[in-house]
Amino acid sequence: MAQRRERGEGGLIKKKGCRFFYAKFYREGRPIEVSTKTEVKEEAKKALRRLMGDTERGITPEVELRKIRYADLRGALIQNYVERGNKSLQTMADGSETIWGLKPLDEFFDYKAKNGEPENPGVPLTKITVDSIREFAQERLEKGVSNDTVNGSLRLLRRMFTLAREDNKIQIAPKIRLLKNNPARKGFLAKEQFDALLSHLPINLKPLVTFLYYCGVRLGEAEQIDWRQVELPAALIRLEEDQTKNSEARTIPLPNVLVKMLKQVDKRQGRVFDTTNLRKEWHKACVLAKLGTLTEVEGKQDPRYTGLIIHDLRRSAIKNLMKAGVNEKVAMKISGHKTRDVFDRYHIVDTEDVVEAMRRVQSSESGQKGLVSNGEKSVKKLPAPRGNRR
């Protein structure tokens, strides 16, 4: 039995078999019915007025929020990555699309997909709270995942809520606090260490590792390079826009040692660099070169590797470019860094750099003639007046 509507905008409803009043109102032209969870008519009217007021202010009623599932947030994120052409969007073998860092969120919020289609839409939006997000982060840390890796997933979740707000599906999002970033990695290779590492690698991987060490290109970029992009006489490789992380084409100069390796390749078709068994062979070579260790883990077939990683070659290249006196902008152009702050994280300063800096200071001071110490000041030693000369 419907009660009188107030100004034609909403009213109270008594449903058969239910002792509570239901509030009926409209949001964006759609009728919405919500239990007021009270038998008292005056209290039900208050609930109705509150719900209608929230609607006028653009606040989504909780009953509507319950209909939004994790799968809806996830789907909007994937679509946003497609629209923006983000290169971190990956298509799996079953046709489903994902992003690095998304899988742990899928598992925690109970999302399951089969053949690229959602099988379980995951928890309702109302279950994704500050507490549940904090619980997700803690669970990941207890599994030995780094802060930076956890933050990658948290940023994806934050983006989901931002999109939901932009699409006017929600007005309020839970606060997502990132963990403290891990210290920037300091791994890099001195030339003698690199030579030792290279000696333990199979011949098919030596051109790739040499390229990464000297040129600072990202592994994902190097894997895509085709022989048509190589100009051996000019010692150059051209990276196209769709191959780079920042979608900017760039030209990479090649060291003589790499040019010599590439000239020895007979079949110059398809991909330039071979990556067969890269990770496995990298671990073995690093252990033999005393740059890493392998530790047996109970219950796991493969040992755990710790030590130098392939991405450290990129840091080494940047350090070597800067030590050689290459202009900073030119070095950034070679490595593909778009912003200075990220480039600075890769430009490693070690003890040798600091000592060399002091040598230069002392060398500069010793080269300044005609200066004498006068307390805390340095003053120029003037010649004696003519009348006082002897």
Secondary structure, DSSP 4 states (H G I P E B T S, - for coil): -BPPPBTTTEEEEE-TT--SEEEEEEETTEEEEEE---S-HHHHHHHHHHHHHHHHTTPPPHHHHTT-BHHHHHHHHHHHHHHHT-TTEEE-TTS-EEETT-HHHHHHTTEEEETTEEEEE-SBGGG--HHHHHHHHHHHHHTT--HHHHHHHHHHHHHHHHHHHHTTS-S-----PPPPPPPPP-----HHHHHHHHHTS-TTTHHHHHHHHHH---HHHHTT-BGGGEETTTTEEEE-GGGSTTS--EEEE--HHHHHHHHT-S---SBSS--TTHHHHHHHHHHHTTSEEEE--TT-SSPEEEE--TTHHHHHHHHHHHHTT--HHHHHHHHT--SHHHHHHHS---HHHHHHHHHHHHHHHHT-TTEEEETTEEEE-PPPPGGG--
